[in-house]
């Protein structure tokens, strides 16, 4: 499903789709580490050499570093809004992400009961639609949704 061969997969940063691609990366990384430490591809030797300690030390450091990154990223996945709100700060030159965040802001505005909060979400949404259009002027969905935002909120 995540190979993007049979059905185009919709996504922005799409780090959840890199599992298949990361398999090849892990295989290549493993081979490089084995060659770096001159470790035979089979572990038939019974003695523990310094290469095993070095190899498992480097591997442990890599596992800990990548695990920490995964744990740090987990709160961003609470819902679509938190994901878009976090990622739009990092990938601010993505027209798709700006449009997605703008749509999420408009949903927040629709849910808001206080007028000042609704106005804040609408202004933020419109600003991000405009940012998406400035990045990609022919972005039809962003143009359409920006027009709807102006019509719905009389701006």
Order of alpha helices (4+ residues) and beta strands (2+ residues): alpha-alpha-alpha-alpha-alpha-alpha
